[in-house]
Amino acid sequence: HSLSRRRFLALGTAAAAGATFFDAPRVLKAANLLLADDPYDGWPIGVQSYSLRNFDLHEAVRHIRGMGLHYVEFFNKHLSPTADDTTIAETKKLLASADITLNAHGVNGFSADHDANRKVFEFAKKAGVRNITANPKPDSFDSLDKLVAEYDIRVCIHNHGPGALFDKSDDTLNAVKDHDKRIGACVDTGHYIRSNENPVDVIRKLGDRVFAVHIKDDTHKGDKGSHNVVIGEANLDVVGVFKALKEINFPADGSISLEYESNPENPIDDMKQCLAVAREAIAKAAS
C-alpha cells in the first residue's frame, strides 16, 4: 500500500469506532503515519476527477500528484463501475505509485433494481472506495439500506442544483431521515449556491449525515446558469466551510474534493489557486 492508502485505512478503522477529523492526528501518530508537514492539517483534501475530464487516467493522476494531493474521487471516465478486475487492479497500482488514495467515486445513479445497485457496491469494495457519491431515485432507498449495511460503504447524496431531484438541503434531509445512518450527503457547495442556499448553513443543517464535500464557488446565487470561479472569489465562505465541518465532527475517512468545472482545457493553474485558498482557510479555521 502507498503511504496515503495506509493512512486512509488507519483512519477508516478508527472512524468505524467513531473517530472524527479531530482524532486523525492521534490515530496517525499511534500508527506512525503522522506527516509533520501536511499542508492540509489532516483534512482529506483531494480532487473530483471531473475537473480533469479532458485528460486521460494517467494524465489526470500526474496532475493530481503535481498538485501535491493524495486523495481523489474518480468519475466514470477515469474508472468505471463496470470496469473488470484487471482494470481495477491496474488503476489501484497506478494510484499507489503516485501515493494517491481513491476515497470516493461518483456521481452514481441508484434505482429499485437491487442487483444493479449491488454491482456498484461490489465495484466500490474491490476499488477500496469508502464513499459513493450518488443521485439515487426515491425508490432505491430500501435497497440502499440493505447494501450500506452489508458492505459498510457510505452513500453520499449529491445535490445537482436548480431543477434537480436533490435541489435544496431539505430534499436530502427528508430523503435520508428514516434510513441507515450510512446514507448521507455529499455537499456540493457550488450547486447549493446556484440553489440559493448557503453551503455553510447546509453543512450544519445536515450535520452527521455529511460524509463528502465537493468544494466549488459559483458566480451567482440562485442562478442555474452560474459558473465556477476560484473558491472564495464569489459567494463561498471557505473558512466557514471548514469551521462547519469541524462543528459537525466530519468523519476521519470522509471525502473532500475540489471540483473545478470551468476551463476544462487547462484548469490546473486555477485549481492550484483554489488549493492555496483552501490551505489558508484551513489555517484560519484552526485558529
Disulfide bonds with the S-S distance in Angstrom:
none
